[in-house]
Amino acid sequence: MELRWKLVETIPVEAGRMAEPLTDNDVTWARMDGPGQPMVVTIVLLLDQPLNAERLRETLRLRLLPLARFRQRVAWSAGRYRWLEDAPLDWTAHLHSMQLPEPADQRLLEEQIGRWAGEPLDFTRPLWRCFLVENYAAGCALVFRVHHCIADGVALLRVFLALTDRAAVAQVVDPQAERQEQARLAAKTAKPLTPLRDLTEKMRWGAAFGTALLRQLFMMPEVRTALRGRLNGHKRVAWSAPIPLQDIALIRQRLGGRVNDVMLAVIAGAFGRYLRARGEITPTLKVRLVVPVNLRAYEEEIRLGNQFAVIFTSLPLGMVNPVTRLKAVRAQMERIRILPEAVANRVMINLVGRLPAWLERGALWLFGIKATAVITNVPGPEQPLYLSGAPLGRVLAWVPQISGIGIGVSVLSYAGSITVGVMTDSGVIADPWELVAGFEAELAEWVELAQIEPGWHGERCR
């Protein structure tokens, strides 16, 4: 961490006063990198047709570079870290074309993304890179790596969806209609947190906020299982087959709950299968998760930065009955929605950004020992999209893991289906496909029971 920050340029005070400073929250995320644990969001767009590199570069120039953060690097001036314009942009440092060995299938792409995922970004340049994998399957793949200090997952999803069109041939779009569509997606991503935002604006914090802050500070360390271990800095990634949203709707129809509740309950089942295979499961076993929650207000324009908080929630892994497990997950999530833990955690992260680097490392270590995995759920667009004329087949994402946590799980919806992406440190889980396979098997069991038994209430299970 410190070596990269020594490379950050120091600029004269007078020049620096004109540059926008990083917020305390953004400084925290910028300094949170550790060896083999960069705070980088990875977003992958799988296209059904090959893409011309020059056309891609033009699309990025027209649609990505107008966002200032993608033209700026971090510099130090007047006692603050600041965003400094990096002109002219060196495209050779940010856009790379490559080919995988044949057969260029999913496993080979996963291995390559895993290698990239452990590499830090260059702090002497704008903190993003794009890799065009020219020969993936019948089309190609775009792999974007963006540092978390630039933006959170909700904002970055909107950024990269802004590169796309709703038709193969880009059409002139009514600006008002486009703003309304962007606002619709913003509102969709914000819906789960409306009660929380109302809470931050309307309730009297007082003792409730203080209690939440103390609860987070004195939370016990996470239980030791095969899902936790010593990190080695080597990343592995995997993703699931597309999951039809209608399958999730069928389960919700039978059992109730939100999509997020169902997905968390199924992920709990996958974690339980993993530990059961190693003889570590008990009926009462729970593991703790870090779950990012969106704090953005309804807005039409894309705004970068980190407007989110994190909460801790427990997954019941020892509950074999799906209904019992889903009820437990729903109850836990409802409890969290009406408590101020998320904002308490955001306050702590902001404060960490003001600490010396050595103190920040200690604070993040204390944070990291309290959870097993980071799990995020981001809803995407419902209609198919195109990028530079090529159909966008799937959208994937992986979240960075906070210090000491070796598992990240992302749930992302697009065009009627959901994809679950898993990123692991190989010191904890060498083969993330085992988790993905467990998730797919768990979900298939739920769907099968819901389809063949209209009155199913979860009694028939392993």
PEJODA-V217334 format. One line per field, one symbol per residue. phi: phi as a letter, one per 20 degrees, with the letter a starting at -180 (. if undefined). psi: psi as a letter, one per 40 degrees, with the letter a starting at -180 (. if undefined). A space follows every 10 residues. Layout:
# PEJODA-V217334
phi=???
psi=???
This chain:
# PEJODA-V217334
phi=.fffffeffe dggffffeef fffgfffgff eegcgmcfec edccdedecf cfffffgfff fedeffegge dddecdalmc fcedgdcffe ffecccdbce ffefdffffg fffffffeef eefecgebbc deefcflecb cdddccffff aeffffgfgf fffecebfdg dfdggfffff fffffffffe gfdggfffff edfeflffff fffffffdff gffebfecaf fdneeccbbe fgdfffffff ffffdnnegf fffffffgff fffffffdmd ecgdfccedd cfcfdffgbe efceoddbcc cdcddeeeef fgfgffffff fffffffdce gfffffgfff fffeeggfff gffffffffe bebdccccfd fedfccclne feebccbcef dfgnedcccc dcdalnbdcd dccceffecf cfffffffff fffgffffff fecgegcnfe bg
psi=ddddddehhh iidddddeih iiiddddddd eeiihefigh hhhhhhieii hhdddddddd ddddddhdde eiihihifei hihhhghihg deedhhiiii iihgaddddd dddddddehi iheeiigiih hhhdfhbebi hhhhhhided iidddddddd deeiieidhh ihhhdddddd ddddddddde deeddddddd ddihcbdddd dddddddehi iiihaeeiah ieehiiiiii ihhhdddddd ddddeaiidd dddddddddd ddddddeefe iidehiihih hiihehihid ihhaiggiii ihihhhdehd hddddddddd dddddddeif dddddddddd ddeeiidddd ddddddddee idihhihhha ieiiiihfeh hhdihiihii hihehehhhh hhihfeiihh hhhiheddhd gedddddddd dddddddddd degdehfedh i.
